[in-house]
Amino acid sequence: MIKLRRLRTPLMSTAVLLLALAGWYGWWLLAGTLLQQSIDGLSAAERQRGGSVSFGGLELSGFPFSVRAEFSDVAVSRFDGSGWRSPRLIADAPLWWLPAVKVRLIGTQHIRLPAGMEATTATALDGEGDLTLGGASGLTAARLALSGVTLLPAGAAIDHFEISAKLPAKQPVNGGETGLTLTASAEGVHLAAAVEPLGPRIERLALGVRLQGRLPAPAPVALAAWSRSGGSLLIDGASLSWGALSVETTGALELDRELQPTGSLTTEVTGFVPALEALAATGWIRPKDAQTFQAVLTGFAHRRDSKDLTLPRETKDKAVVKLPVSLHDHFVHIGPFRLTPLPVVVWLGDQRMPNQTTEAPPAIRQ
């Protein structure tokens, strides 16, 4: 009897262990199914927006600690003409918290940029990111980081690019709440040709914005409804650091009745004198316009330790100007001055064509 009891104890322990392993394996199988359903849901949502998602093969692994989905020959096309191809993608989620997915991009990534951009395609040597699954849209957060980016056909390169987005679990019903928070940054932007004296490398570009209101489709009817409900774009910060030039911008933008951007910004510029000279020397703007711009900017300018702009050149290059910038009536305005026309934004499904006038507008109009 004693021997039976002694034997029963390890047998029961073994049975409990086997049951636990079977239950854990069952949870892993279920988790794999849930992960695949989430991927299918994201693919279906992209198809509804006019895009497509495809891949050559899918393998599930990672037991006993995670669910790992490995995709081959991934291809994504979006409604705006952009797209992406990857030879291999690995998505990994821990079994104890499936919504948190780590993503690794293996091999050279091929990216097609949205229609209308100067660069048409880009490649990246590798990438990684994070996804947080959930919410009405299937995602509540996403982050993507790419290294060794090359923009074609321009030939410019970016050492490191990162973009992240956050969405609420439920989209807001009016413009008083945030429907999307987006941040992006590019470190080490190498230009195809140097713009002296600023140099061939932009140290940093960064942008942080919040879209207020329900996230609209980029079509005229949806955008008009979003605008009428109080939708706006809050610019928490846009910055540029390029040689002696530094730019910091905050503000808010809306859409007017013609669905063109309107709003006000506050922009602080340091080093505008060498920047204007560089742009004039490379033909980006006319020398006469550069002189006019410099005269206007100098009228707004101040130095952090002096208001005297008749100082030596090395001090003058550090002049800081804080500009009240506004966008309205299809023009960019600085204070009371009308500076330059805005390009017409043509939204998806909009039959209007951009203004093709060849007449060069005056640089400054009051």
N, C-alpha and C positions, 0 to 999 in steps of 0.2 A: 504493500500500500504506500509505504514511504517512497519506494522507488518510482511508483506511478506519479506521485505528487512532484517529485524532483524532475521527472521527465516532462510533466505537463507544463511547468513554468517556462522552460526555454521554447517549447512548442508554441505556447500562447504568445510569447514575445516575438517569435519569428512570424507568426500569423499576423500580429498587429503591424509589424514592420512591413510585411508584404502588402497588407491592405493599405498602409500609408503610402508606400511606393506606387501602388496601383492608382490610388486617389491622386497623388501628385502627377503621375503620368497622364491620367485623365484630364487634370487641370491644364497640363501642358498642351494636350491635343485641343482642348477647348480654347485655350489662349491663342494657339496657332490659327484656329478657325476665326476667332474674333479679330485677330490682326489682319487676316486676309479679307474679312468682311469690311473692315475699315478702309483697306486699300481699294477694294471694289467700290465703296461708297465715294471715296475721293475721286476715283476715275469716272464714276457716273456723274458726279457734280461737274467735273471738267467738261464732259461731253455735253451736258446741258448748257454750258456757257459757250459752246461752239468749238471746243478743243477736242483733243484725243490723248489717250494714254495707252501705251502698249509696251510689252516686254517679251523677250524670247523664252525665258524660263524662270521658274521659281522653285527654290529649295528651302525647306524648313529644317532647322536644327537648333542646337543650344541647350537641349535637355541635360541636366536637371535644373539649371539656374535661370535660364532665359529662353525667350522665343526669338530666334534669329531667322530672318527672311532674306535670302540672297537672290537678287534679280540679275539677269543678264540681258544685254541689248535693250536697255530702257530708252524709250522715245516718247517725248511729250511735245504736243503742238497746242498753242493757245490761240484764242480768237483774235488777238491783236497782232498776229504774225510772228510772235516770238516762239521759241522752241528750245528743246534741250535733248541731247543724246548722251548716254553714258554706257560704256561697255560692261560695267558691273557696279551694283549698288547693294550695300548690306544695311538692313534695318534691324536693330537689336533692342529688345525691351525686356526688362527684368520681370520674372514671373510674379513677384509681389507687387508690382506697380506697372501694369501694362500700358497705361496712357503715355508714359515717358519713353519715347523712342529715340535712340541714338542712330544717326545715319552716317555712313562712310561712303564716299564716292571713290571708286578705284579706277585708275587709268585716266587717259586724257578725256576731259569733258568738252563737248562741243555745244556751244550756246548760240542760238539765233536771236538777235535783239529785235525789239518791236519795230514795225515799219515806221519809216520817217526819221530814224536816228542816223547820224552821220556814219557811225560804224555799223556794219551789217551783221558781223559774226564775232564770236570770241571763243577762245579756248582756255582751259584751266588745267594745270598739271594734276591737282587733286583737290579734294574738298571734304568737309565734314559738317554736321549740323545736328539739330535737335528738333523733335516734334512733340507737342503735347496734344494728344487726341481728345476729342470731346466737343461739347457745344453743338449748337444748331448747324454749324457749317462743317463739322467734322474735325476742326482744328481750333484750339484756343491759343496756341503759340507755335512759332516756328523760327528757326535760326539757320542760316547757311553761311559758311565761311569758305572762300576759295583762295588758293595760292597760285602764283605764277600765271596770272591772267594776261592774255594777249588779245588786243582789239584789232580786228581786220576790217577793211584793208589798210587802215591808217598806220598800223604798226606800233601803236602806243601799248604800253604794258603797265600792269598794276602788281605790286608785290603781294598785297593782301587786300581782299575785299570781303566785307561782311554785311549781311542784311538780316534784320529780325523783325518779326511782326507779332502783335498780340491782338486777339479778338475776344470780345466778351462772350460768355456762355450763351446769352440771348442778345440778338441785335436790338439796338434802341429804337424807339418809335418816333423820336423827334431829334432835332438838332442840338439839344442841350446835353446829350450824352455822347461818349466816344464810341464809335463803331469800329475803329481800327487805329492802332498805334504802330508806327513804322519808323525804324531807325536804319541808317545805312552809313557806311564809312569806307573810304579807300585810302590805304596807306602806301606811299611810294608810287606815285603815278609818273611813269617815264614817258615823256612826249617824244614823238617821232622826230621833231626838230626843236632845237632850243629857241626860246624866246628871250633874248638877252635884253636887259641884265637880270631877268628873273630866273633864268636857268632852264635846264631841260627836265627838271624833276619837281612835281608838285608834292610837297611833303604830306599833306593830308586834305581830304575832302570829307565832309560829314554832313548829315541831314537827319533831323528828328522832327516828325510831323504827327499830328493827330487828326483823323477824319471824324468830324462831328456828324452824328446822325446815322441812319441805317446805311450800310455799305451798298452803294448803287451799282448797277451795271453801267458800263461806259457807253450807253446809248442815249440819244437826246431825250426821249420820253422819260426814262428813269432818272436822268440827271436833272431834268426840269422839276420833277416831283421832289427829288432830294433837296434841291435848292429852295423850293417853295416851303418845305417843312423846316427850314432853318439850317440846312446843311452847310458846313464850312470846313476849311482846311486850316488848322492852327499850326504855324511853323514855330516850334519850340526852339529851334536853332539850326541854322545852316551856316557852315563855316568853310573857309578856304585858307590854306597856308602855303604860299608859293614864293620862295625867296624873300624879298623885302616886303611883299604884299601880303596883307592879312585882312580877311573880310569876315564879319560876324553879322548875321541877319536873324531877326525875329519878326513875327507879325501874323496876319490872318488874311486868307483869301476866300472869296465866294465866287459864284457865277452870276453874271447879269442875265437879262432876258434873252440875249442871243447866245447864252451858254459860253461866254468868254470870261476869262479871269478878271476879277476886280478886287481891290482891297488895299490895305496899307501895311507897310513894312518899316522897320527901323534898322538901318544898316550902318555899321561902323567899319570904316576902312582905314587901315594904316599902310603907308607907303604908296599912296596913289600916284605920286609924281613919277617915280621910276616905272611904275606899271603902265601909265599912259604913254610914256616915251617908248617903252618896249612894244606896246600895241601899235603905235604909229610907225616904228621902225620896221616891223614885220608886215605892215600893210593891212592889219586887222581894222584899223580906223585911219581916217585921213589926218595928216599932221595938223591941219587947220582945226579939225574937230578936237584933236587932243589938246590943243592950246585953249580952245573954248571951254572944254570940260574942266581943264585944270583951273581956269579962272573961276568957274562956277564953284568947283569943289573947295578952292581956297577960301571962297567967301563963307563956307560953312565950317572951315577947318579950325582946329585948335591943337595945341600940343599938350601932352600930359603935364609938362612942367613950364610951359610958356605959350603965349598966344602969338608970339612974334614969328612970322614966316619969312622974314628977311634975313634969316640966319644962314650959316654955311650949308653947302649941299648935303654933307653927311648928317646934319641935324634936320634939314628940310625933308629928307627921305623918311623921317620918322613921324611926320605930321599925321595927325589923326583927324578924320572927318566923320561926323555923325550925321547921317542923312535921313530925312523924312521922305521915304519913297512911297509913291502911290501908283496903282494901276487902275485906270478908268478911261472910258471913251477910246479904247483900243490903243492907248499910249502909256508909256512909262513916264511918270512925272517925278521930279525932285523938287520938293517945295512947290513954288509957283511956276517952275519951269517945265515945259513939255519937252522931254528928252528924245525919245525914239519910239517908233511904232511897235506894237506887239504883233508877233505872228498869229494868224488866225488858227485857232484850235479846231480841227475837224474831228468830231467824235464818230465812233462806229455807227454806220447807218446814216450819217449825215451827208447829204448830197452837196452841201456847199463846198466850194473850192477856196483855198487860201487866196488872199489878196496877191495878185501877180503884177501889181504896178511896178514899173522899173524906175520911176522917178525917185531920186534920193531925197528924203525929207530934210529940211534944215536940222542942224544938230541941236539947236536950242530954240524953243519958241516960248514966249511968255504969254 
